[in-house]
Amino acid sequence: MTFLQPFVLWGLPLILVPIIIHLINRLRHRPQPWAAMRFLVSATRSSISHAKLRQFLILLFRVLAVLTLVLFLARPLAGGWLGWALSPAPDVILILLDRSASMETQLAGTTSSGREQAIKLLSEAAQKFEESSHVVLIENAFRAPQEISKSGRLAELSLAAATDTAADIPAMMQAAVTWLVENQAGTAEVWIASDLQSSNWLPEDTRWKTVIAQLNSLPQRVRVRLLALDRNQEANMSIALKEISRRQRSGQAELHSVADVQRNVTTSEPIPLGVNLDNAHSQVELNMDGQALRWRHKIGIDDKKSGGWGSFQLPVDANRRDNTTYFAYGPETALRAIVVSSDPAQARYLKLAATAQANNTPRPAQVITPAELQTTSWDDCTLLIWQEALPSGAVAERVRTFVEEGGVAIFFPFGRIDAQQFAGFSWGEVQSAAGERGCRIVRWDQEQGPLARTDEGLSLPVGQIAFQRRQLIGGAKNVLAGFDDGTPFLARQSIGRGEVFFCATLPVQEWSNLSEGPVLVPMIQRLLQAGSRRLQPAASVSVGEITTNDASSRWAPVDSAGPKDARIHAGVYRSGERLLAVNRPAHEDDPEVLELEAAQRLLSQLSFQMFQESRSASDQLQGEFWRVFLFAMLLCLLAEAVLILPSRRSGTRKLEGIAAVARDTPEVIKVS
């Protein structure tokens, strides 16, 4: 037997209090010899043994009452059949509801989405425990525990409605553990309703070990029950915007967009795609050969227009939440780059490649030394090119802030090993290429990023670059291009709204022929354009990135007449002069699903069963049976109260004895 509050057991010595009081009470009445008392003693001698037994029982019930009170406050738990028999219902049921965008997919053969089916099953199951258990809802958007009085109304709660969010199952489990600890709950069950999307479960996340260890360290065992929604879905397509930029081409302002289209069923029919630009609707047709397409599109806009918004929309299918992607754009932004380098020869090519065009007028990049950083204004800068030792201290914080605001920073080698890190990257040793051919790039991302294909679909000649020297990039995870031996050439890391890039070579003859321009110029120009988001009043974020409590009041929707919450719903919102496009997280379109066996292995260290499995005594769960000790304490107090009541018969017998003694010895006692 274990206890939820074992510290209360330190009160067990209190069972001695009735005994001590009894002994003190006896010491208070010391016997005094008195000649006439021998007649009273002889008259009541026959009832002495009965009186002692009665006093002993009174003392015993008082001790038991204190003992059961202490055990009741300690909240005991019993395992096995006894615990299950004494506590047939859990003290609390924690419902972890995944209401992410992927849960809105219609289940095959039904008219219900995964979320609606989950709510229906959870409500029916929880209604059986409404009278005996606390039902608490934890959903994925806010993860704030909410106690539910009526399980049948679960579908009516705003916290159970559809959203465009992504789920974080480890974080939801952590919220459940925190609630159990803070509320000192007894026996508990955690019901998880999810479609087992891998990007939501994150099976490799280290937080799983922490959560499972915390659950196993609780004094009571917690059962986890999984409601896995059927992933046999109807035909579905999704679209997600990857890039949107405003450019001038042949004197005409254009919006250049890049979007990813995915589907789970392949057909040969063209796909009608709706285009909404500032409430002006049009339609284009997409032709897909497979299940994925990187789609590029241009939309002409008014040169004088300072900004606006729009969307791309697929036809209605199994999930309406992934059919629309939104964008917002601002006025044309003057681009500017800063090159930080102490070597004019190496900075020369970087400066030329970063020259921007503003109204057909070249705007050369500004070259500064590290000593001039503090006196140089970065207010209108969109691209930072760094060819020095990695920044540290206050300079590193300034660069990080620049990137978080939406700017782009690219770092080139400076020729020495640097133990300093920035954004997780560091510089390793400098290597020289063996042979006349040198190093070659064999793979690079041609779909997105600075090395992507042109608008006409032409590939950059990245594979033709010859390298004589390179510097190893430490900590590279998101590699956009790599050498033939697997060493990274170009790596990327996102920070806030901006990005950090590391390039393994320099555009000078001693390092490579990158200075010839066919790769360097478009790469730098694209980074210069990408950094323009730092100066744009319009921005794009994913659902969940807005966490302020007053988001619903500060951001008003412009794409719909009804109210929407920017924290959980995709759309276009306005706050003052600022436009904000909010889209569902990109990984919500990830089709990878966690296998049921993998989910069971992930939770195997806990008392786990599928939601459809019946409860049984063989689970060996602990049951909280403090009610038994509460009833036992009440019975002890009731028995003690009965025993201390005066007996009318014994009182009459004592009076008769005293009267008899008085008649025999009138000179000693006179009864009036």
Secondary structure, 3 states (H helix, E strand, C coil): CEECCHHHHHHHHHHHHHHHHHHHHHHHCCCCCCCCHHHHHHHHHHHHHHHHHHHHHHHHHHHHHHHHHHHHHHCEEECHHHHHHHCCCCCEEEEEECCCHHHHCEECCCCCEHHHHHHHHHHHHHHHHCCCCEEEEEECCCCCCEEECCHHHHHHCHHHCCCCCCCCHHHHHHHHHHHHHHCCCCCEEEEEEECCEHHHHCCCCCHHHHHHHHHHHCCCCEEEEEEECCCCECCCEEEEEEEEEEEEECCEEEEEEEEEEEECCCCCCCEEEEEEECCEEEEEEECCCCCEEEEEEEEECCCCCCCEEEEEECCCCCCHHHCEEEEEECCCCCCCEEEEECCHHHHHHHHHHCCEEECCEEECCEEECHHHHHHCCCCCCCEEEEECCCCCHHHHHHHHHHHHCCCEEEECCCCCCEEEEECCEEEEEEEECCCCCCECEEEECCCCCCCCCCCCCCCCCHHHCCECEEEEEECCCEEEEEECCCCEEEEEEEECCEEEEEECCCCCCCCECHHHCCCHHHHHHHHHHHHHHHHCCEEEEECCCCCCCCHHHHCEECCCCCCCCCCCCCEEEEECCEEEEEECCHHHHCCCECCHHHHHHHCCCCEEEECCCCCCHHHCCCEECHHHHHHHHHHHHHHHHHHCCCCHHHHHHHHHHHHHHHHHCCCCCCCC
